[in-house]
Amino acid sequence: MKLTKSKLKEIIREEILKLNEANYKLYHKTFSDAADEVLKMVKKKGYQVDEDSWFSKVTTGGTYRKARPGIGKTTRFSVKLTKHDKPLNKQVHFQVYGMEGGKYELNAYIK
């Protein structure tokens, strides 16, 4: 199958749209900004985070007692979700990577 220039442009546009569907910013100045972005993403999808789960895993750092990752390190979280104050069998999974220069990269999804 030979790709024409117009077909290639169409494929690239579709891929860009898929990336934009993530609906969250990837790069953040602080860990708190990245965590806030997760909360915004969850709200956009129509869910709420379970406050106890968020507090124990993200706010206090969970088992590692340090939520904010160091440079070159990644911290992973799985937080329970609710909808209309009823617990769900879903979680928001996200990881934050500490980049050189003090920025943070966020990767998040709901499953």
PyMOL commands that set and color helices and strands:
alter all, ss='L'
color gray80, all
select helices_A, chain A and resi 5-20+31-44+51-59+62-64+100-102
alter helices_A, ss='H'
color red, helices_A
select strands_A, chain A and resi 27-28+48-49+74-83+86-98+104-110
alter strands_A, ss='S'
color yellow, strands_A
deselect
rebuild
show_as cartoon
